[in-house]
Amino acid sequence: MPRFPLLTLLLGSLAAAGLALAACGGDDDDSGSSAPDLVSANVTCTDLGLTAPARIKAAGKFVVASDLSYAPMEFVRAGTNEPIGADIDLARCIADAWGVTLEVQNTSFDVIIASLTSKKTDVIMSSMTVTDERKQQVDFVEYLIAGSGILVKAGNPEKIATIEDLCGKTVAIQVGTIQIDEAEEQNAKCAQKIKISTFEQNTDAISAVASGRADAALMDFPVAAYGARQVKGTQVVGEQYNTAPYGIAVRKDDTEVRDALQQALVQMRQRGKYDAILSYWGLEAGALK
């Protein structure tokens, strides 16, 4: 697994891309966005020469569970119910290559694995970090590298640089994410404990920092970099830590779908589709090597 500082690369590329995110529940003076709205990389994938798994071909659709609150990976286009983001474009490419329709089910992250294991969806594509604990429940097809990042109020008034500096601070985190575990692990080392404030939506965690209700927020680094670009009054500090792969989650008995996904990703990378999608969303630094 490569280790590299994504801060400069992501902030630069995200600033150039000018993506849009509407902060939820924030202070009017500290949140908002004036960036233009990007929607899709518009990558055509019908030429990859792939065949859909039998079950998905018969259904005529590829059903993906995704928590649409994690820009730029997966979120909802402002003013619509349209799912957009890097994961959505990757999923759409796979569906196009298989000759089926993409159906995205907006699913809260804390119940997203249950939606898969209960067969409500075919896969999970939702910035899911591959962990040993999750591997006990599902299989993964890895497709991106990312670490965790720290988002703070602009000017960094609490002088936070690393996760160790969060002791004694209030930290906002989305439920169900690995950052909850990271904060609890750090808490075991703190003389003054971290006050962990949880939110159903990651946008609300960012807003809590912008409005001063939290000293910092923990989330995946690409999302933190995106949030700092889009939500006034916030910034990212330090470099990413705990880098690990994202994986498309598949039921353990769904080997045909797992193998088909692996083949699709190989073809997407060989034909330049994968790189084009990551480039559009400013995520080139996280590409699999």
TORLO-440690 format. One record per residue (C-alpha): residue number from 1; residue in one letter; x, z, y. Coordinates in steps of 0.1 Angstrom, whole numbers, plus 5000, padded with zeros to 4 digits. Each point is the difference from the previous one (the first is absolute). Last residue first. Layout:
N
NUM:A:X:Z:Y
...
# end
This chain:
289
289:K:4993:4915:5015
288:L:4964:5012:5005
287:A:4990:4996:5037
286:G:4998:5031:5021
285:A:5021:4986:5028
284:E:4977:4970:5004
283:L:4971:5022:5010
282:G:4991:4985:5034
281:W:4964:4990:4990
280:Y:5006:4963:5001
279:S:5034:5004:4984
278:L:4985:5019:4970
277:I:4975:4972:4995
276:A:5026:4972:5003
275:D:5024:5018:4977
274:Y:4975:5003:4972
273:K:4988:4963:5003
272:G:5036:4987:4998
271:R:4995:4980:4968
270:Q:5023:5022:4979
269:R:4986:5032:5014
268:M:4964:4990:4994
267:Q:5009:4987:4965
266:V:5016:5033:4990
265:L:4971:5020:5015
264:A:4975:4980:4981
263:Q:5018:5005:4967
262:Q:5001:5037:5006
261:L:4963:5000:5008
260:A:4992:4980:4968
259:D:5019:5026:4979
258:R:4981:5029:5015
257:V:4967:4982:4997
256:E:5006:4993:4963
255:T:5012:5035:4994
254:D:4968:5017:5012
253:D:5003:5030:4976
252:K:5021:5020:5025
251:R:4976:4992:5029
250:V:5018:4982:5028
249:A:5016:5013:5033
248:I:5017:4975:5022
247:G:5032:5018:5009
246:Y:5019:5011:5031
245:P:5036:5008:4993
244:A:5020:5030:5012
243:T:5019:5012:5030
242:N:5001:5037:5004
241:Y:5010:4999:5037
240:Q:4994:4977:5029
239:E:5021:5004:5030
238:G:4998:5024:5029
237:V:4970:5002:5024
236:V:4970:4977:5004
235:Q:4981:5000:5032
234:T:4966:5009:5014
233:G:4983:5001:5035
232:K:4982:4967:4997
231:V:4989:4989:4965
230:Q:5010:4965:4990
229:R:5038:4999:4997
228:A:5003:5036:4988
227:G:4973:4993:4974
226:Y:5018:4969:4987
225:A:5033:5020:4996
224:A:4980:5028:4983
223:V:4983:4975:4977
222:P:5033:4984:4990
221:F:5015:5035:4994
220:D:4973:5014:4977
219:M:4983:5030:5015
218:L:5008:5034:5015
217:A:4985:5011:5033
216:A:5015:5021:5027
215:D:4993:5028:5025
214:A:4962:4999:4993
213:R:4970:5004:5023
212:G:5020:4985:5028
211:S:4977:4970:5006
210:A:5025:4974:4988
209:V:5010:5022:4970
208:A:4964:5005:4989
207:S:4994:4962:5006
206:I:5027:4992:4974
205:A:4983:5022:4974
204:D:4966:4985:5009
203:T:5014:4965:4993
202:N:5011:5013:4966
201:Q:4964:5005:4991
200:E:4987:5029:4978
199:F:5020:5025:5021
198:T:5022:5030:4990
197:S:5016:5026:5023
196:I:5031:5016:4984
195:K:5013:5030:5019
194:I:5036:5001:4991
193:K:5013:5034:4991
192:Q:5025:5021:5020
191:A:5029:5009:4977
190:C:4998:4966:4986
189:K:5014:4989:4966
188:A:4968:5001:4980
187:N:4983:4983:5029
186:Q:5023:4970:4994
185:E:4985:4995:4966
184:E:4965:5004:5015
183:A:5008:4974:5026
182:E:5013:4975:4975
181:D:4970:5006:4977
180:I:4976:4992:5029
179:Q:5021:4970:5009
178:I:4993:4986:4965
177:T:4965:4991:5012
176:G:4967:5013:4988
175:V:4988:5013:5033
174:Q:5015:4984:5032
173:I:5025:5022:5018
172:A:5002:5018:5033
171:V:5027:5026:5005
170:T:4998:5032:5020
169:K:5035:5015:5005
168:G:5017:5031:4988
167:C:5023:4980:4977
166:L:4998:4964:5010
165:D:5037:4997:5010
164:E:5010:4998:4963
163:I:4980:4967:4998
162:T:5025:4985:5024
161:A:5004:4993:5037
160:I:4975:5022:5018
159:K:5009:5011:5035
158:E:4965:5016:5006
157:P:4995:4980:5032
156:N:5007:4967:4982
155:G:4997:4978:5031
154:A:4969:4984:4987
153:K:4982:5022:4975
152:V:5013:4999:4965
151:L:5000:4977:4969
150:I:5022:5008:4971
149:G:5007:4974:4973
148:S:4998:4997:4962
147:G:5016:4973:4980
146:A:4992:4964:4991
145:I:5009:4973:4974
144:L:4975:4973:4990
143:Y:4985:4983:4969
142:E:5001:5022:4969
141:V:4975:4993:4973
140:F:4987:5035:4989
139:D:4984:5016:4970
138:V:4974:5028:5005
137:Q:4993:5036:4992
136:Q:5034:5015:4989
135:K:5017:4975:5023
134:R:4983:5018:5029
133:E:5020:5032:4993
132:D:5032:4981:4996
131:T:4996:4984:5034
130:V:4995:4964:5012
129:T:4989:5001:5036
128:M:4965:4986:5006
127:S:4999:4978:5031
126:S:4963:4992:4991
125:M:4998:4972:4974
124:I:4981:5017:4972
123:V:4989:4978:4971
122:D:4969:4986:4982
121:T:4974:5022:5016
120:K:4970:5022:4989
119:K:5017:5004:4966
118:S:4999:5038:5000
117:T:5038:5000:4999
116:L:5001:4979:5032
115:S:4975:5020:5021
114:A:5016:5032:4987
113:I:5033:4988:5014
112:I:4985:4995:5034
111:V:4984:5035:5003
110:D:5024:5016:5025
109:F:5007:4966:5016
108:S:4964:4994:5012
107:T:4988:4966:4987
106:N:4992:4969:5020
105:Q:4992:4975:4972
104:V:5017:4966:5005
103:E:4985:4970:4982
102:L:5023:4970:4996
101:T:4983:4969:4986
100:V:5015:4981:4970
99:G:5023:4971:4994
98:W:5029:5020:4986
97:A:5024:4989:5027
96:D:4974:5007:5026
95:A:4994:5035:4987
94:I:5038:5007:5000
93:C:5003:4987:5036
92:R:4970:5021:5010
91:A:5017:5031:4986
90:L:5032:4994:5019
89:D:4980:4993:5032
88:I:4980:5032:4995
87:D:5032:5020:4993
86:A:5015:4987:5032
85:G:4970:5008:5022
84:I:4963:4990:5004
83:P:4966:5012:4988
82:E:4971:4985:5020
81:N:4973:5025:5010
80:T:5002:4989:5036
79:G:5006:5013:5035
78:A:5037:5005:4994
77:R:5013:4985:4968
76:V:4999:5027:4973
75:F:5031:5014:4984
74:E:5026:4994:4972
73:M:5038:4999:5003
72:P:5004:4998:5037
71:A:4981:5023:5003
70:Y:4989:5027:4976
69:S:4963:5007:5005
68:L:4985:4975:4975
67:D:5005:5021:4969
66:S:5002:4973:4974
65:A:4983:4993:4967
64:V:5003:4963:4989
63:V:4974:4980:4981
62:F:5012:4965:4990
61:K:4970:4978:4995
60:G:4986:4972:4978
59:A:4988:5026:4974
58:A:5011:4977:4972
57:K:5033:4993:5017
56:I:5006:5037:5005
55:R:4994:5008:4964
54:A:5021:4971:4987
53:P:5030:5008:5022
52:A:5003:4973:5027
51:T:5021:4969:4994
50:L:5029:4991:5022
49:G:5014:4968:5014
48:L:5012:5013:5033
47:D:4983:4973:5020
46:T:4969:5020:5010
45:C:5021:5024:5020
44:T:4994:4990:5036
43:V:5014:5025:5025
42:N:4978:5006:5029
41:A:5021:5030:5012
40:S:4968:5017:5010
39:V:4983:5018:5029
38:L:5022:5006:5030
37:D:4982:5017:5029
36:P:5019:4999:5033
35:A:5016:5032:5012
34:S:4983:5021:5027
33:S:4997:5032:4979
32:G:4987:5035:5004
31:S:5009:5036:5001
30:D:5015:5026:5024
29:D:4977:5001:5030
28:D:4968:4996:4981
27:D:5010:5028:4976
26:G:4995:4989:4964
25:G:4970:4999:4977
24:C:5010:4969:4981
23:A:5029:4978:5012
22:A:4991:4963:5001
21:L:5028:4980:4985
20:A:5013:4965:5011
19:L:5032:4981:4990
18:G:5024:4987:5027
17:A:5021:4979:4976
16:A:5031:5004:5022
15:A:4995:5037:5003
14:L:4995:5002:4962
13:S:5032:4981:4995
12:G:5021:5022:5022
11:L:4984:5032:4988
10:L:5005:4989:4965
9:L:5036:4990:5002
8:T:5011:5028:5022
7:L:4983:5027:4979
6:L:5006:4986:4965
5:P:5033:5017:4993
4:F:5011:4989:4965
3:R:5000:5013:4964
2:P:4996:4975:4972
1:M:4984:5011:4967
# end
